[in-house]
Amino acid sequence: MFGYVHYDYPNLFIKDLMLYRALYCGLCKGIASACGQRARLGLSYDVTFLSALLHNIMGVDVVIEQQNCFEHAIKKRPIAKVDDLTRELGALNTVLCYYKLTDDIADGGKGRGRRRIFKKGFLLAKKDYPALVSLVENFMKEQEAAEKARYASPDMAAEPTAQLLAALSDHFLKEKASEKTRMLFYALGKWVYLIDALDDFEKDKKKGGYNPFVLAYKAETREELLKENDGEVGFLFDTIFLDLRENLGGIRFYFNRDLTDNIILRGIPLETRRVMSGKKREPVKVKVP
């Protein structure tokens, strides 16, 4: 995952912002518990969202306690207690970060020094969560193969990442998994891959990197791409939004779902519009006003 999954701040209740902050800090501690202190540098908003979503679908209560951490050593703050799910999500966060840096290096980019920071954490995750790491590794290989094949179809290019998220949903949810949960995560994975590709259109066009939008459409800039193919590209993302809404409605949630609904139904379309407009990403607000 690439850092695109955010909430819609103006329409987020304070109670849900507090929950998100607690989950964010709890995931940070979960990463440390599973993969060591240095791995905390890869803490992501995307996996924080997965923590909120999976806890709710699985019916695993989030226990919030007043705690300290190395960034807030003096004043305690509400932090979600690390449980088995948070710990494994911490391992997932580290594994995804490690493979993302590996992919960047393979594409000729920088990242060797930063990847070394996560190597120990990655090896710890591989030791304690072999099934999880094997699952991610297999789909990463499929994604690499799809990109080497240079598919000009955005749908085909996004398929391995979509399948990875669907497989991760089955892995974590186990008996709580259903066709609706699998398809919700599938749509999330597809969106993550495609929004990243659309955001990187001009960079990949300039450097000659693989990008399905570059191969599918003869355009020099993202603005030109969307001006000439707005209906087709818009339809691609609209179908993902429809899949998200329809599958979300068929899933049983054990607790209040305002936070995850905000992210899925408002935050994801908002981030899509941002990328399409070419606007820079504003810093995510995680502090209560």
Helices and strands as residue ranges (DSSP letters): G 9-11, H 14-35, G 38-42, H 45-58, E 64-67, E 77-80, H 84-106, H 112-128, H 130-148, H 154-173, G 174-176, H 179-199, H 201-207, H 212-216, H 222-248, H 258-261, I 262-267, H 268-277
